[in-house]
Amino acid sequence: MANPIDGVGRTAVLMDLLNKAVTVAMLVFVVSSPLAMGSGFTIRQIIEPLRNARLVLLALLANFVLMPLGALALAKVL
């Protein structure tokens, strides 16, 4: 007769393995997506927008100030 604890142990091992696989898949997606988008650009096309200081400052403001504030507001609402 099979021990019921063995089934629970196997399930825990499989869930741990699945959790690690999802983490790796997410990391690969997060890294490969921007690389795939950027591979279609030339160096000139990448550097040209960076010469506009106002555009760079607005992008930094949006990414490091507005988005975190939005996330905090959303967290408070939920």
Buried (B, 14 or more C-beta within 10 A) or exposed (E): EEEEEEEEEEEEEEEEEEEEEEEEEEEEEEEEEEEEEEEEEEEEEEEEEEEEEEEEEEEEEEEEEEEEEEEEEEEEEE
